[in-house]
C-alpha cells in the first residue's frame, strides 16, 4: 500500500464564507488556520498547499474572553528607537481586521508556504465582501461559546 501525496495544482480549492459575529478570536483563528493549511482534508500533504480560501465577514463584532480588550497589547517595531504598542480595544476601533488576521498568521507555518496560505484569507470588518463571483459556501465555525 502506497501513501498518497498531493501534488501542486491537483487539489481543487473551495471558497468558504465565515461570519465572525460573536465568535471568540482564538477558537475561530485555530479553525481558520486548519482550513487554510488543508488539515481538514484526508489528502493533507505538509509540503503542498491543500487548503481552501476563507472569506471572513463581520470581524468588528468578534469577542475576546475575560478582560483581554483592555489588557491584551499588540506591539510592533517602527524603525525608531522604541516599540509601538496598542491595546486590543484601540485596534478594534481602528483596524478590526488585523486582530483576526494576526491571530491566524501566528498559527500558520513560518515559511513561503505559510505566506501563500495566509494570502487565501480574506477578512472584512462589515457584512459585505467583493468575492461574490467565487460563490463562497456559508460555513459555521467555532460554535463553542
N, C-alpha and C positions, 0 to 999 in steps of 0.2 A: 504494500500500500504506500502510495506516494503522498507527500504533503503538498497541498495546493498553495501556490504562491501567486498572488495577483500581480498583474503587470500594469504599467502605466498606460492609461487610456482604455483599459479593458473594463473598468468599473463604471457603471452608469451612476452619476451623482444626481440625487434628488434635491429639491428645494423644500425646506420646511419653514413654516411660519410659527413663531412662538410669541405669545402675549405675556409680557412680564408683569402685568398688573398684580400687585400684592404677592409677588414671589420673593423668596429670600435669596439674596445675592449669591452666596456661596453654593447653595444647593442647585440653583439654576445654572451657575457657571460650570459646575462639575459635570452636569448632564450635557451642556452645550459642548464642552471640551471633548467629551466622549464621542459625541456625534461628529464633530469636526475631524477627529482622528480616525473614525471609522471602526471603533471598538465595539459598536453595537451590531456589527455585521459578522457573520460566520467566516467571511473571506478576509478578515483583517490581516494585513501584512505590514510589519513595522516600517519597512523602508519605502512603502508606496502610499500615496495619499488616497485612501479608500473612503474618505468621509463625505458627508453631504454638505450642501450650502444651508446656512441658517440665517433667517431674517428675524430679528427681534424688534418688536414694537412696544410702545408704552413703557419705556425704560424709566421715565420720570416718576412712575408710580411703584418702583421697586422698593423692597424693605430690607432693613438690617435688623438683627435681633439685639436686644439689650440697649446699651447706650452708645452704640457704635456711630450714630450720626454725629454725636458731639466728641467722642473720644478717638475715633479712627482718624489717622493722619496720612495723607499722601505726600510724599516728598520727591523732589526732582532737582537735578543739578542744572543750573543755567549757564555755566561757564564763568560766572563771577565767584567771589570767594565766600560762598555760603550756599546752603541748600534752601530751596523754597519749600514751604510746607503749607498745606491747606487741609481743613477738616472735610469729612465726607459731606457734611451739611452744605458747606460752601460749594463744593464740587457739584452737588446735585442741582444747585441753583444755576451754576454757570454752564457746565457740560455734563449732563447726566449720563450720556452715552459712554463716557470714559470710565465710569465706575464698573460697569459690567465688562467692558472691553478689556480693561486691565486685569480683572479677576480671571477672565478666560485666558488671556495671554500668558499669565503666570502658571497656568495648568497645562499648557501645551509644551512640546519639546522645544528646546532652545537650539534650533538649527534652521537651515534653509527650508526644510520640510515643514517645520513648525510655523515659519513665516508664511508659507503658502497656505497652510491650514487656517491661519488667522485671517488671511485675505478672503476666505469664504464666509466670514462672519460679517453680517450687515446689521448695524444697530441704529435704531431711530428712537428719538425721545417721544414722539407723538404716535397716534394711531395709524398714520398714513405712511406708505413706503413706495418707491418707484419701481418695484420689482413685480408688478402685476403681470407682465408679459411672460415671466417664468412660471406662473401659476403655482406658487408655493402652497403646500398642503398644511392646513392648520394642525398643530401638534400640541398636546398638553404635556408639559414637563414640570418637575419639581412640585409634585402635588402635596407633599408633606407640609404641614403648616407650623 
